[in-house]
Structures are given as structure tokens and as C-alpha cells.
Amino acid sequence: MMNIITQIINGLGANVVNLMAVAVAGFIVKGVSVFLVKGWQYFLKKKIARYITQFIPQGIAFGDLLKGIKPNHERLVQAVLTVQNLVLKAFPPRLRPTVDKLIDENAIAREIERKLNEEKQEGLAKPTAE
């Protein structure tokens, strides 16, 4: 009787150890996959930001074409859309849906406004007399 009870306890113990090993392996695999996905998104966002800063002058130029035709808000929206389209075209077609989700329209609008304000301030600055 004691041998049977010992065998049952040993069998249950082995099953518990196997179950714990599978659970730990699952957590490790999940952690590694989350790390890879977040890292990939981070590098993709960095590349998107670089393209946005590269294409902002073209968006501003398109907004300047609409000067007098459309109100300022509509010109800004068109400039943001121009920058978005240029960024999307810079990526391969299979990545475009992901990139479209990662693009922040408000950040593009802020960058355009900053660039326009810098240009206005440069125009207002007068050279110092020597």
C-alpha cells in the first residue's frame, strides 16, 4: 500500500514539474516576442520620424500653393496629408498599413507649425551692428 501511495505522489510530482516547465517556457517565449515586436515598432517609428522631418518642407511648399485659395486650417490639413502620403510612399506596400497606424497627424502639424514659426522669426530678426 505504501509503495502505491509513493508511486502516485512521485507521478503527481513529475506532472507538476512538467506543468511548471511548460508555463515558464510560455512566459519566456511571450516575453521575447513582446520584446521583438516593441523593438521593431521603435525602429519603425524612428524611421517614420526621420522621413517626416525630411518631407516637412515639401508639405509646407504644397500649403503655400494653396495660399489665398483655402483658409489656413485647410492649408495645414493639406500639408499634413501631403507629408503623410510622402512618408507612406517611402515604405514598401506590405508595411504601409502598419506605418499608417503609427503616423501621428498632430505631431506632423506641430512640426509644420514650428518650422513656419522658425522661418517667421528668422525673417523678423535683424542683424546686429558691428
HELIX and SHEET records of a PDB file:
HELIX    1   1 MET A    2  LEU A   65  1                                  64    
HELIX    2   2 ASN A   72  LYS A   89  1                                  18    
HELIX    3   3 ARG A   96  LEU A  102  1                                   7    
HELIX    4   4 GLU A  105  LEU A  124  1                                  20    
END                                                                             
